Amino acid sequence: METSRLILRPWQESDANSLFKYAKDTAVGPAAGWPPHTSVEDSAEIIRTVFAAPETYAVVLKATGEPVGCCGLVFADGTHSSETRKNEAEIGYWIGRPYWGQGLIPEAVGALVERCFGYFALSAVWIGHYDGNAQSRRVAEKCGFRYHHTEYGKPSLLGDTRTEHFLRLTSQEWRTANDRRP
């Protein structure tokens, strides 16, 4: 997928150095509930396992060809929000700190939303963010998502439990906002 400034493509093992450069930052992973990467080898393993999942993309700057973040879809499976149903998905994302506040992740999320409703014909898409992660909430709101509910006691990969807020965008809301025909 392409946007005006980005290419969203599958991760490659050769991306490990770039991934480590941004994913080692303690301000990035913990806000999303995952531990900072500890080595290039750690990042390579994440690419081979976690980022090998279908619909998981490197967020690559067109200007430099460097992956600076990640975004992807997780289809309804009951492990994310208890509200997610069949024919729905959740979008997750992060970007390296040097690129915060530039509108790159809303651009990437917009491309994923279009894929969700155009290609997959999903009925709704969700975004969850942990309590205190206002930047992630703002991305969702910029992309047209609206608050739906809060879930408490959600375990994170850091071994703690957190409060998670969920925002949702339906196909009808997206089509209306973008003046698209069903």
N, C-alpha and C positions, 0 to 999 in steps of 0.2 A: 504494500500500500504506500501511496505517496501523498504528502500534503505539500503546501507551499514551501516549507522549510525542512521537512522530515521525510525519511524513508523508514517504514516499519517493516522489518524483515526478521526471519528466524535468526536466533543466536548461532554463532559459529565458535568453535573452540578457539580460533585465532583472536576472538574478542576478549579473551581472559584478562589481558593486561588492562584494557580500557575498563572492563567491568570492575576489576579490583580497585582501580584508581578512584572510582566513585562509590563503590559499595563498602569500602573500608571506613568511610566517614561515619562517625558515631551519631551524626545528626540525621542520617538518611534511614538506615535499616530499623533501628529501634522505634522510630515514630510509626513505622508500618508493622512492627511486631516481629522483625527478624534480626538476628545478630549481625553486626558488621563482619565483613569478610576478613579473614586473617592472613591470606596469602594469595598469590596468583593461582596456585594449585587449588585452593579452596574455591576460587571463582570459576576455574575450569571445571571442577566437579559440579558446581551449581549449573553451569551451562549444559553439561552432559545429562543431568538428572532433572532438576526442577524446571529449567528453562527449555528443556526438550519437549515439554508438554505442548499439545496442539494449541494453536492460537495464542502463543506467547511470543512476543516480539521485542527485538532490540529497537530502541528509539535512536535512530542514527541521524546526525546532522548532515543535510545535503552538502553544506559548505565545506565540511571537513572529512566526511565519511566515517567519523568516529561515533560509536555507540555511547550515549551519555545517560541512558535510562532504560526503563523497561515498562511495557504495558501488555496486558493480555486479558483474555476471557476465561472464566471458569463457568461451565454450564451447570445448571441446577443439579445438585447432588445431595443436598441436605446438610452438608458440612459447613456451609457459610451461614447465611441468614436462614433462620427457621421459616421465614416468609417466602423464600424463593421457591417457585413452582416450576414444573415441567414447561418447556418452551420459554425459559427465561435464563439469563446469565448475569454474572457479576464481573465488573471490570476492576482490575487492580492496576496500580501504576506507581512509579517512583522516578525521580530524575536526580542527577548529581547536583550538589549544592551550587556550583558555579552557574547553573542554568535556571535556578529558582527565579520566579517572578518574570520570566520572559514569554509566558504564554505557550510554551512548547508542549507541556502535558495536556492542556485543554485542546490543543491542535491534534495531538495523537488520540486523545479520548474521542474527539469528534469523528475521526476516521473509524475508530472501533464501533462507535454507536451506529454509524452509517452501515457498517458491515453487519452488525447485529440485526438491524431492521430491514436492510435491503437484501443482503445475501442469505442470512439465516432465517429471516421472517419471524424473529422472536416477538413475543407479545410485550415483554418488559425487560429492562436492564437495570441492575442495581449497582450502587457503589457504597462500600462501607468504609468508615474511617474511625479510628480510635479516638476516644475522648482526648481533647487537647491538640489534635492535629488539624488546626484551622486551615492550613494550606490545602490539605487534601479535600476538606469540605468545600473550600472555595472553588477548586477545580470542578467538582461535581456541580455546584450551583451555576458556574459559568457555562456549563454544557447543558443546562436545562433540567437537571435532576432536582427533585424536591424531597424534603425530609419526609420519611415514612414512619420510622420507629427506632427505638433504642433497645439493645439487648445487653444484659449485665452478666458478669462472670464468664466472659469469653476467654478461653486460654490462648496465649500467644506462643510463638516459637521461642520466646525468651523465658518461658516457664512461669510467667505471671498470669494473672487474670485481669481483664480489662473491660471497660464499657465501650461498646461499639455502636455507632450511629449509622443508620442505613438511609440512603436516599434512593429514589426510584424514578425512572423515566419510562413511560409506556410508549408503545408504538404510535398510538393515537395522538398523544401529546407531542411526540417528535414530528409526526406528519403535519399536524396543525401548525406548530411553530415554524416549520420549514416549508409550509404550503405545498406539501407533497400529496399526491393522490395514492389511495390504498392499492 
